[in-house]
Amino acid sequence: MARKFTADGKLAPVLLDLAQFQNVQQNAQMGVTGTHGFGNLNTGVKSQTQFLDHADGQFSTVKNTNNLGKMMI
């Protein structure tokens, strides 16, 4: 991910950097913002999962999912 700089040359604040997850088992609340990748995402009946895009173009990708709960994209 390309870094942004302020006018005085300092690093601009970044919401989240890239993270990669291979296998996630989730049965609670999870909110994802930023640039992330998920190989396999399995959510339980009681889960609430949110994928929130960011104004700077950051987003998450999921290759495979088995959703039994509530998911907001």
DOROLO-736903 format. One record per residue: x negated, y negated, z negated of N, C-alpha, C, O in turn; residue in one letter; chain. Coordinates in pm, whole numbers, plus 32768, in hexadecimal, padded with zeros to 4 digits. Each point is the difference from the previous one (the first is absolute). Example, Ala and Ser with C-alpha at 12.3 -4.5 7.8 and 13.67 -1.06 7.14 Angstrom:
BEGIN
{n.east: 7AD9 n.north: 8239 n.up: 7CF4 ca.east: 8059 ca.north: 7F89 ca.up: 8000 c.east: 7FA6 c.north: 7F88 c.up: 8000 o.east: 7F98 o.north: 8002 o.up: 7FBE resn: A chain: A}
{n.east: 808B n.north: 7F95 n.up: 808A ca.east: 7FAE ca.north: 7F89 ca.up: 7FFA c.east: 804D c.north: 7F93 c.up: 7FB7 o.east: 7FCD o.north: 7F91 o.up: 7FEF resn: S chain: A}
***
This chain:
BEGIN
{n.east: 7FAB n.north: 8074 n.up: 8000 ca.east: 8055 ca.north: 7F8C ca.up: 8000 c.east: 7FA6 c.north: 7F85 c.up: 8000 o.east: 7FA3 o.north: 7FF7 o.up: 7FB1 resn: M chain: A}
{n.east: 8079 n.north: 7FAD n.up: 80A6 ca.east: 7FB2 ca.north: 7F86 ca.up: 8009 c.east: 801A c.north: 7FA8 c.up: 7F87 o.east: 8073 o.north: 7FF0 o.up: 7FD6 resn: A chain: A}
{n.east: 7F24 n.north: 7FD7 n.up: 7FF1 ca.east: 800C ca.north: 7FA7 ca.up: 7F8E c.east: 801B c.north: 7F72 c.up: 802F o.east: 7FD4 o.north: 7FD9 o.up: 806C resn: R chain: A}
{n.east: 8074 n.north: 7FD9 n.up: 7F44 ca.east: 801A ca.north: 7F75 ca.up: 801E c.east: 7FAF c.north: 7FAA c.up: 7FA0 o.east: 7FE7 o.north: 8028 o.up: 7F8F resn: K chain: A}
{n.east: 7FF1 n.north: 7F62 n.up: 80A0 ca.east: 7FAF ca.north: 7FA5 ca.up: 7FB0 c.east: 8045 c.north: 7F79 c.up: 7FF5 o.east: 8049 o.north: 7FD6 o.up: 805B resn: F chain: A}
{n.east: 7F9F n.north: 7FE7 n.up: 7F36 ca.east: 8036 ca.north: 7F79 ca.up: 7FED c.east: 7FA7 c.north: 7F9D c.up: 804A o.east: 7F98 o.north: 8026 o.up: 8037 resn: T chain: A}
{n.east: 8090 n.north: 7F5C n.up: 7FCB ca.east: 7FB4 ca.north: 7F99 ca.up: 8048 c.east: 7F73 c.north: 7FEE c.up: 7FC7 o.east: 7FA5 o.north: 7FD9 o.up: 8049 resn: A chain: A}
{n.east: 8048 n.north: 8042 n.up: 7F37 ca.east: 7F7B ca.north: 7FF0 ca.up: 7FC4 c.east: 7FAD c.north: 8081 c.up: 8005 o.east: 7F97 o.north: 8008 o.up: 7FC1 resn: D chain: A}
{n.east: 8097 n.north: 805C n.up: 808A ca.east: 7FB2 ca.north: 8079 ca.up: 8017 c.east: 8013 c.north: 806F c.up: 7F9B o.east: 7FBF o.north: 8067 o.up: 800A resn: G chain: A}
{n.east: 8099 n.north: 7F86 n.up: 7F93 ca.east: 8018 ca.north: 8068 ca.up: 7F9D c.east: 8068 c.north: 8063 c.up: 8035 o.east: 8052 o.north: 7FDF o.up: 8056 resn: K chain: A}
{n.east: 7FA9 n.north: 809B n.up: 7F75 ca.east: 8063 ca.north: 8064 ca.up: 8027 c.east: 808B c.north: 7FD4 c.up: 7FD5 o.east: 8015 o.north: 7FD7 o.up: 7F8E resn: L chain: A}
{n.east: 8049 n.north: 8032 n.up: 80CE ca.east: 808B ca.north: 7FE1 ca.up: 7FE0 c.east: 803B c.north: 8077 c.up: 7FB5 o.east: 7FD7 o.north: 8072 o.up: 8016 resn: A chain: A}
{n.east: 808A n.north: 7F74 n.up: 7F90 ca.east: 803F ca.north: 806F ca.up: 7FB8 c.east: 8042 c.north: 8061 c.up: 8061 o.east: 803E o.north: 7FD8 o.up: 8063 resn: P chain: A}
{n.east: 7FB3 n.north: 80A9 n.up: 7F80 ca.east: 803C ca.north: 806A ca.up: 8050 c.east: 805E c.north: 804E c.up: 7FA5 o.east: 7FDB o.north: 8021 o.up: 7F8F resn: V chain: A}
{n.east: 809C n.north: 7FFE n.up: 80A1 ca.east: 8061 ca.north: 8048 ca.up: 7FAF c.east: 7FCB c.north: 8089 c.up: 7FD9 o.east: 7FF3 o.north: 801E o.up: 7F89 resn: L chain: A}
{n.east: 7FEF n.north: 8036 n.up: 80D7 ca.east: 7FC9 ca.north: 8085 ca.up: 7FE6 c.east: 7FAA c.north: 802B c.up: 8076 o.east: 801F o.north: 7FE1 o.up: 8073 resn: L chain: A}
{n.east: 7F77 n.north: 8067 n.up: 7F70 ca.east: 7FAF ca.north: 8039 ca.up: 806A c.east: 8037 c.north: 8089 c.up: 8027 o.east: 805A o.north: 8035 o.up: 7FBF resn: D chain: A}
{n.east: 7F6E n.north: 8003 n.up: 80AC ca.east: 802B ca.north: 8080 ca.up: 8035 c.east: 7FE6 c.north: 8070 c.up: 7F9C o.east: 7F94 o.north: 8008 o.up: 7FC5 resn: L chain: A}
{n.east: 80CE n.north: 804F n.up: 802A ca.east: 7FF1 ca.north: 8079 ca.up: 7FAF c.east: 803E c.north: 8073 c.up: 804E o.east: 8065 o.north: 7FEF o.up: 8045 resn: A chain: A}
{n.east: 7F5F n.north: 8086 n.up: 7FB0 ca.east: 8030 ca.north: 8078 ca.up: 8044 c.east: 8024 c.north: 8069 c.up: 7F98 o.east: 7FB3 o.north: 801B o.up: 7FA4 resn: Q chain: A}
{n.east: 80C3 n.north: 8020 n.up: 806A ca.east: 802F ca.north: 8069 ca.up: 7FA6 c.east: 8024 c.north: 807A c.up: 8055 o.east: 8045 o.north: 7FF2 o.up: 8065 resn: F chain: A}
{n.east: 7F8C n.north: 8083 n.up: 7F75 ca.east: 801C ca.north: 8078 ca.up: 804F c.east: 8084 c.north: 8042 c.up: 7FD8 o.east: 8056 o.north: 8014 o.up: 8056 resn: Q chain: A}
{n.east: 7FBB n.north: 800D n.up: 7F2C ca.east: 8078 ca.north: 8044 ca.up: 7FD1 c.east: 8035 c.north: 7FB9 c.up: 7F85 o.east: 7FBC o.north: 7FF8 o.up: 7F9A resn: N chain: A}
{n.east: 80BE n.north: 7FD5 n.up: 806F ca.east: 803D ca.north: 7FB8 ca.up: 7F90 c.east: 8082 c.north: 8045 c.up: 7FDA o.east: 8058 o.north: 8014 o.up: 8054 resn: V chain: A}
{n.east: 7FB4 n.north: 8012 n.up: 7F2D ca.east: 807A ca.north: 8037 ca.up: 7FC7 c.east: 8037 c.north: 7F92 c.up: 7FA5 o.east: 7FBC o.north: 7FD8 o.up: 7FA1 resn: Q chain: A}
{n.east: 80BC n.north: 7FF8 n.up: 807A ca.east: 8033 ca.north: 7F8D ca.up: 7FB8 c.east: 808F c.north: 8018 c.up: 7FD6 o.east: 8054 o.north: 8025 o.up: 8052 resn: Q chain: A}
{n.east: 7FCA n.north: 7FC7 n.up: 7F2A ca.east: 8089 ca.north: 8010 ca.up: 7FD0 c.east: 801F c.north: 7F92 c.up: 7F9A o.east: 8039 o.north: 801C o.up: 7F96 resn: N chain: A}
{n.east: 7FA3 n.north: 7F6A n.up: 808A ca.east: 8019 ca.north: 7F8D ca.up: 7FA9 c.east: 8014 c.north: 7F88 c.up: 805B o.east: 8039 o.north: 800D o.up: 806D resn: A chain: A}
{n.east: 7F98 n.north: 7F7E n.up: 7F69 ca.east: 8007 ca.north: 7F89 ca.up: 8053 c.east: 7F76 c.north: 7FE3 c.up: 8039 o.east: 7F9C o.north: 800A o.up: 7FBA resn: Q chain: A}
{n.east: 8060 n.north: 7FD4 n.up: 80C8 ca.east: 7F81 ca.north: 7FDD ca.up: 8040 c.east: 801B c.north: 7F92 c.up: 8067 o.east: 8056 o.north: 800F o.up: 8057 resn: M chain: A}
{n.east: 7F61 n.north: 7F85 n.up: 7F9D ca.east: 8007 ca.north: 7F94 ca.up: 8063 c.east: 7F78 c.north: 7FF3 c.up: 8044 o.east: 7F99 o.north: 7FFB o.up: 7FBC resn: G chain: A}
{n.east: 8067 n.north: 7FFE n.up: 80C8 ca.east: 7F83 ca.north: 7FFB ca.up: 804D c.east: 7FFF c.north: 7F81 c.up: 8054 o.east: 8059 o.north: 7FEB o.up: 8052 resn: V chain: A}
{n.east: 7F43 n.north: 7FC1 n.up: 7F98 ca.east: 7FEB ca.north: 7F89 ca.up: 8051 c.east: 7F6E c.north: 7FFC c.up: 8028 o.east: 7FA9 o.north: 801F o.up: 7FAE resn: T chain: A}
{n.east: 803B n.north: 7FBE n.up: 80CB ca.east: 7F75 ca.north: 7FFC ca.up: 8030 c.east: 7FEC c.north: 8068 c.up: 806D o.east: 8060 o.north: 8040 o.up: 802C resn: G chain: A}
{n.east: 7F25 n.north: 7FD0 n.up: 7FFE ca.east: 7FDF ca.north: 805F ca.up: 806A c.east: 7FD3 c.north: 8083 c.up: 7FC0 o.east: 7F94 o.north: 8008 o.up: 7FC6 resn: T chain: A}
{n.east: 80C1 n.north: 805E n.up: 8046 ca.east: 7FE4 ca.north: 8082 ca.up: 7FC5 c.east: 8029 c.north: 806E c.up: 8061 o.east: 8050 o.north: 7FE9 o.up: 805A resn: H chain: A}
{n.east: 7F79 n.north: 808D n.up: 7F93 ca.east: 8024 ca.north: 8073 ca.up: 8051 c.east: 801E c.north: 8076 c.up: 7FA6 o.east: 7FB8 o.north: 801A o.up: 7FA0 resn: G chain: A}
{n.east: 80B3 n.north: 802E n.up: 807F ca.east: 8027 ca.north: 8076 ca.up: 7FB5 c.east: 8004 c.north: 8076 c.up: 8060 o.east: 803F o.north: 7FF8 o.up: 8069 resn: F chain: A}
{n.east: 7F7D n.north: 8075 n.up: 7F74 ca.east: 8006 ca.north: 8079 ca.up: 8052 c.east: 8084 c.north: 8047 c.up: 7FED o.east: 804B o.north: 8015 o.up: 805F resn: G chain: A}
{n.east: 7FD3 n.north: 8011 n.up: 7F25 ca.east: 807B ca.north: 8046 ca.up: 7FDD c.east: 803C c.north: 7FBC c.up: 7F86 o.east: 7FBC o.north: 7FF0 o.up: 7F9A resn: N chain: A}
{n.east: 80C1 n.north: 7FE9 n.up: 806F ca.east: 8046 ca.north: 7FC0 ca.up: 7F91 c.east: 807D c.north: 8051 c.up: 7FE1 o.east: 805A o.north: 800B o.up: 8053 resn: L chain: A}
{n.east: 7FAC n.north: 802F n.up: 7F35 ca.east: 8074 ca.north: 804D ca.up: 7FD3 c.east: 803E c.north: 7FB6 c.up: 7F8A o.east: 7FBE o.north: 7FEA o.up: 7F9B resn: N chain: A}
{n.east: 80C0 n.north: 7FEE n.up: 8073 ca.east: 8044 ca.north: 7FB8 ca.up: 7F96 c.east: 806E c.north: 8056 c.up: 7FC4 o.east: 8043 o.north: 804B o.up: 8047 resn: T chain: A}
{n.east: 7FCF n.north: 7FAB n.up: 7F35 ca.east: 8064 ca.north: 804F ca.up: 7FBA c.east: 8087 c.north: 7FBD c.up: 7FFD o.east: 8011 o.north: 7F90 o.up: 8030 resn: G chain: A}
{n.east: 8050 n.north: 80B6 n.up: 7F96 ca.east: 808B ca.north: 7FD2 ca.up: 7FFC c.east: 800D c.north: 7F7C c.up: 7FB3 o.east: 8052 o.north: 7FAC o.up: 8025 resn: V chain: A}
{n.east: 7F5F n.north: 8041 n.up: 7F73 ca.east: 8009 ca.north: 7F87 ca.up: 7FAE c.east: 7FA7 c.north: 7F8E c.up: 8030 o.east: 7FF7 o.north: 7F9A o.up: 7FBD resn: K chain: A}
{n.east: 7FC9 n.north: 8075 n.up: 80B4 ca.east: 7F9F ca.north: 7F9D ca.up: 802F c.east: 8042 c.north: 7F89 c.up: 8044 o.east: 806B o.north: 800B o.up: 803C resn: S chain: A}
{n.east: 7F52 n.north: 7F83 n.up: 7FB9 ca.east: 8023 ca.north: 7F86 ca.up: 8048 c.east: 7F7F c.north: 7FCB c.up: 803D o.east: 7FA7 o.north: 7FD4 o.up: 7FB8 resn: Q chain: A}
{n.east: 804F n.north: 8031 n.up: 80CB ca.east: 7F86 ca.north: 7FD9 ca.up: 8046 c.east: 801B c.north: 7F89 c.up: 8059 o.east: 8062 o.north: 7FFD o.up: 804A resn: T chain: A}
{n.east: 7F46 n.north: 7F9E n.up: 7FAF ca.east: 800E ca.north: 7F87 ca.up: 8050 c.east: 7F80 c.north: 7FE9 c.up: 804F o.east: 7F92 o.north: 8003 o.up: 7FC8 resn: Q chain: A}
{n.east: 807D n.north: 7FE6 n.up: 80BA ca.east: 7F90 ca.north: 7FD6 ca.up: 8056 c.east: 801D c.north: 7F71 c.up: 8029 o.east: 805F o.north: 7FE6 o.up: 804A resn: F chain: A}
{n.east: 7F4E n.north: 7FBE n.up: 7F88 ca.east: 8016 ca.north: 7F72 ca.up: 8017 c.east: 7F92 c.north: 7FC9 c.up: 805B o.east: 7F8B o.north: 8000 o.up: 7FDB resn: L chain: A}
{n.east: 809A n.north: 7FD4 n.up: 809B ca.east: 7F9E ca.north: 7FC2 ca.up: 805A c.east: 7FD5 c.north: 7F79 c.up: 7FC8 o.east: 8049 o.north: 7FC2 o.up: 7FB2 resn: D chain: A}
{n.east: 7F43 n.north: 8013 n.up: 8075 ca.east: 7FC9 ca.north: 7F82 ca.up: 7FCF c.east: 7FFF c.north: 7F9A c.up: 8071 o.east: 7FF2 o.north: 8024 o.up: 8075 resn: H chain: A}
{n.east: 801D n.north: 7F5E n.up: 7F69 ca.east: 8006 ca.north: 7F95 ca.up: 8064 c.east: 7F82 c.north: 7FF7 c.up: 8055 o.east: 8006 o.north: 7FD1 o.up: 8072 resn: A chain: A}
{n.east: 7F88 n.north: 805C n.up: 7F5A ca.east: 7F82 ca.north: 7FFB ca.up: 804C c.east: 7FEE c.north: 8077 c.up: 805C o.east: 7F95 o.north: 8012 o.up: 8039 resn: D chain: A}
{n.east: 80D3 n.north: 8041 n.up: 7FD6 ca.east: 7FF8 ca.north: 8070 ca.up: 805E c.east: 7FD4 c.north: 8083 c.up: 7FC2 o.east: 7FED o.north: 8062 o.up: 8048 resn: G chain: A}
{n.east: 8000 n.north: 7FA4 n.up: 7F34 ca.east: 7FDB ca.north: 807D ca.up: 7FC0 c.east: 8078 c.north: 805D c.up: 7FFD o.east: 8071 o.north: 7FD4 o.up: 7FED resn: Q chain: A}
{n.east: 7F77 n.north: 80AD n.up: 8026 ca.east: 806C ca.north: 8062 ca.up: 8002 c.east: 7FCA c.north: 8089 c.up: 7FD8 o.east: 7F87 o.north: 8015 o.up: 7FFC resn: F chain: A}
{n.east: 80D3 n.north: 8047 n.up: 7FE6 ca.east: 7FDB ca.north: 8088 ca.up: 7FDB c.east: 8034 c.north: 8062 c.up: 8067 o.east: 8067 o.north: 7FE9 o.up: 8040 resn: S chain: A}
{n.east: 7F50 n.north: 8085 n.up: 7FD1 ca.east: 802C ca.north: 806A ca.up: 805B c.east: 8008 c.north: 8084 c.up: 7FB3 o.east: 7FAF o.north: 801A o.up: 7FA7 resn: T chain: A}
{n.east: 80B4 n.north: 8039 n.up: 807D ca.east: 8012 ca.north: 8083 ca.up: 7FC3 c.east: 800A c.north: 8065 c.up: 8072 o.east: 8054 o.north: 7FF1 o.up: 8058 resn: V chain: A}
{n.east: 7F56 n.north: 8076 n.up: 7FA6 ca.east: 8004 ca.north: 8065 ca.up: 806A c.east: 8075 c.north: 8060 c.up: 7FEE o.east: 804C o.north: 8017 o.up: 805D resn: K chain: A}
{n.east: 7FC3 n.north: 8020 n.up: 7F2B ca.east: 806B ca.north: 8060 ca.up: 7FE3 c.east: 8042 c.north: 7FDB c.up: 7F7C o.east: 7FBC o.north: 7FDC o.up: 7FA0 resn: N chain: A}
{n.east: 80C9 n.north: 802D n.up: 805D ca.east: 8046 ca.north: 7FE5 ca.up: 7F83 c.east: 8074 c.north: 8060 c.up: 7FED o.east: 8043 o.north: 8029 o.up: 805F resn: T chain: A}
{n.east: 7FD4 n.north: 7FFA n.up: 7F23 ca.east: 8074 ca.north: 804F ca.up: 7FD8 c.east: 8042 c.north: 7FAF c.up: 7F92 o.east: 7FD3 o.north: 8002 o.up: 7F8D resn: N chain: A}
{n.east: 8098 n.north: 7FB8 n.up: 8096 ca.east: 803F ca.north: 7FA1 ca.up: 7FA5 c.east: 8080 c.north: 803C c.up: 7FC6 o.east: 805E o.north: 801D o.up: 804A resn: N chain: A}
{n.east: 7FA7 n.north: 7FF4 n.up: 7F32 ca.east: 8078 ca.north: 802F ca.up: 7FBC c.east: 8041 c.north: 7F90 c.up: 7FAF o.east: 8072 o.north: 800F o.up: 7FD2 resn: L chain: A}
{n.east: 7F49 n.north: 7F82 n.up: 801D ca.east: 8034 ca.north: 7F92 ca.up: 7FB0 c.east: 802A c.north: 7F8B c.up: 8057 o.east: 8034 o.north: 8013 o.up: 806E resn: G chain: A}
{n.east: 7FB4 n.north: 7F74 n.up: 7F61 ca.east: 8023 ca.north: 7F86 ca.up: 8047 c.east: 7F81 c.north: 7FC1 c.up: 8038 o.east: 7F9C o.north: 7FF3 o.up: 7FB9 resn: K chain: A}
{n.east: 8068 n.north: 7FE6 n.up: 80C8 ca.east: 7F8C ca.north: 7FC3 ca.up: 803F c.east: 802B c.north: 7F83 c.up: 804A o.east: 8062 o.north: 8001 o.up: 804A resn: M chain: A}
{n.east: 7F54 n.north: 7F91 n.up: 7FA0 ca.east: 801B ca.north: 7F81 ca.up: 8044 c.east: 7F85 c.north: 7FDC c.up: 8054 o.east: 7F90 o.north: 7FF8 o.up: 7FCD resn: M chain: A}
{n.east: 8089 n.north: 7FF4 n.up: 80B2 ca.east: 7F93 ca.north: 7FDD ca.up: 805C c.east: 801C c.north: 7F78 c.up: 803C o.east: 7FB1 o.north: 7FCF o.up: 8050 resn: I chain: A}
***
